Amino acid sequence: MASLADRPFVKMNGLGNEIVVLDLRDGPMPVPPEEARALARPDVLPFDQIMALYPAAVPGIDAYVRIINADGSEAGACGNGTRCIALYEYGRTGRAHIRFESIAGLLDCNVSSSGITVDMGPPRFGWADIPLAGPVADTRALDIQAGPAEAPALAHPAVVNVGNPHAVFFVPDAAAVDLGRYGPELERHPAFPDRANISVAQVLSPDHILLKVWERGAGLTRACGSAACATAVCAARLGLTCRRVTVTLPGGDLTIDWREADDHILMTGPAELEFSGRLTPDMLGVTA
Ligand SMILES: N[C@@H](CCC[C@H](N)C(=O)O)C(=O)O
């Protein structure tokens, strides 16, 4: 099977969410899950997601993007990674308006001095869209004890799909929740047949939310852009906040605006280029 050995990579981050960009437009090939897992080892090139760029099928689109988690699984959305590839493409082309396509649809991005804005599209609240294991009438608060019985704050999450599945637990004190302990079980709860990204959110004011995230396929991360979007729309839908909020994650702040006019979610924040290099067989765990 083809290997990524010798392909160039760019290491970036979006608020400390660790991203590896692989521009495969010149020689498209799938990212082998076992090579992704080998690369993610702590002593190699630890990352939360690979953003792999492929030629777009449609004119006017810069690239088709596939998103690979550190465990080798594929995701439909990655907000922080999308800001990273927008910055990468801006550096390559000098164009501030960049458009990507993904399994979840179009990602329209704008790079400016105040940050990178990504149109993440509209949220989907239907139980089958998230997806959930069975019909649920009200996805604002699941009528199940989703979390462990000894952690009563972790029950009745709001759920939504923003290109990927999210469950958001609104709690009075986010710092008091040991998400590293409960995340693995919640991510794989039987209610979520495709697993889920798990957020613990504390509403600080009608325009400010504190958030920490256990990411599906990556674990605890310093930031998760799609989780910030998911949390903002769930909070607004529950009447806890307005539609434009600042979301504070361990890695920093994102601005989320759930636009009334077309139901789209706009996420604004930074991205950073760290270093670049070339993948070697050793890094990918490939033996001759
Ligand atoms: N880091 C991301 C989310 C990446 C995908 C997620 N772990 C999933 O499997 O759905 C972000 O910034 O949105």
The ligand as an SDF file (V2000), in Angstrom:
LIG
                    3D

 13 12  0  0  0  0  0  0  0  0999 V2000
  -10.3090   19.9650   16.3440 N   0  0  0  0  0  0  0  0  0  0  0  0
  -11.4980   20.0440   15.6700 C   0  0  0  0  0  0  0  0  0  0  0  0
  -12.4420   18.9120   15.5740 C   0  0  0  0  0  0  0  0  0  0  0  0
  -11.8100   17.7190   14.8650 C   0  0  0  0  0  0  0  0  0  0  0  0
  -12.7060   16.5750   14.5500 C   0  0  0  0  0  0  0  0  0  0  0  0
  -13.3040   15.8910   15.7410 C   0  0  0  0  0  0  0  0  0  0  0  0
  -12.3430   15.3700   16.6580 N   0  0  0  0  0  0  0  0  0  0  0  0
  -14.2490   14.8040   15.2420 C   0  0  0  0  0  0  0  0  0  0  0  0
  -13.8750   13.6170   15.2120 O   0  0  0  0  0  0  0  0  0  0  0  0
  -15.3780   15.1260   14.8870 O   0  0  0  0  0  0  0  0  0  0  0  0
  -12.1150   21.4080   15.5650 C   0  0  0  0  0  0  0  0  0  0  0  0
  -11.3880   22.3880   15.7560 O   0  0  0  0  0  0  0  0  0  0  0  0
  -13.2860   21.5130   15.2170 O   0  0  0  0  0  0  0  0  0  0  0  0
  1  2  1  0
  2  3  1  0
  2 11  1  0
  3  4  1  0
  4  5  1  0
  5  6  1  0
  6  7  1  0
  6  8  1  0
  8  9  2  0
  8 10  1  0
 11 12  2  0
 11 13  1  0
M  END
$$$$
